[in-house]
Amino acid sequence: MAFSDRLTYARKQKKIKQAELGKLVGTSGDIIGKYERGENIPSIEVASRIADALGVTLDYLVKDGEYEHIDNTTLKRLKDIEKLDSTTKTKIFDIIDTYLRDFKTRQAYSA
């Protein structure tokens, strides 16, 4: 998926109009429209402001990658977890693993 497609998708998910996003990032709605149509490509600084305004990572907007769909909230939590002591991290990961296992089990039985 191209930058233009990701931008359009993320903006629509947030239910933000092009003009509103333009104001949030210090440009116009017309420029956002050009980005979405692939007519222009923003500078890295503008792309970063767009990502912040939409609550997505810059990686999500600009490249295909393993972590492209991680939103800023999840990324912040991961960074916070990384700061914890190993015992606490182990407990948190055990809880996450339990929820993931349960989710996968439900998915397998509903298929």
N, C-alpha and C positions, 0 to 999 in steps of 0.2 A: 504494500500500500504506500502511496506517495505522501509527501508532506501535506499537499493540498487536501487529500482525502482524509488524512488523520485530523487535520485542523477542522475541516467541515464537520466530521463526525463528533469530535470532542465539543465543539461549540454547540451543536444541536443537542447533544446529551445534556449540556448545562442549561439549555433553553435560553441562550443568549443571542441577541441579534448582532449582526455584523457591526452596526453602528455602536452598539453598547460595548462590544469587545474592543473596537477601535479606540473608544474613549478610555477604557481601562488600561490600554497599553501605550497610549499617547500617539495614536495615529487616527486615520479615518476609517469609517465603514467601507468606503470605496476601496481603500488599500487592502483591507481584510478580504474583500470580495476578489481582488486580483490574486491574493495569495491562495484563496480557495479554488480559483479557476486555473492556477498554475501559471498565470501570466507574469508574476513577480515572485521572488523568493526573498524573505526577510533576512536582515542581518542576524547574526547569532544573538546579539543583544535584544533585538525585537522578538525573535523566536523564544528567547528565555522569558521575556515579559508575557508573551502569549501563553506559554506553558503555565506560568504562575497564575495568570488570570483564569485559566481553565482548570486549574488544579490537577495538571498532569505533569509528568516529567518531560524534560527537554528531549531525552532519549525517545520517548513515545512519539513526539512530533517529528523528529528528524531522521530516525533510522530504524531499520528492521533489526531487531535483536531479541535476545532471550528475555530481557526485562522491559520490553517496550510498553507493556500494559500495566506496569506498576504505577499507581497514582501517588501523589505527594503524601497523602495521609499514611498509606502503607509504608512508603519509603521512610518517613519520619519515625514510624514505630520500629522499623527494622534497625534504624540507626540508634534509637534509644535502647533497644534490646542488646545491641552490640556493646554498649557501655556497662552492662550489668556483669556481676561476678559470675563465674562459671556454674556455681550451684543454682543460682536463680535462673540463669539461661536454660539449664537442663530442665528445670521444672516447667518453665514456659514452653519449651519445645515438646515436652511430654504432653502437655495440655493440647497444644496445636496438633500434634500427631494423633491424639485421640479423636479430635474433631474431624480431622482429615480422613482417618480410617472409617469413622461412622458415615461421613459423607459419601465416600467411595462405595461402601457397602450398600447404602440406600440407592445409589446410582446403579449398581449392578443388579439389584433386585427389581428396579423399576424399568429396566431396559427390556 
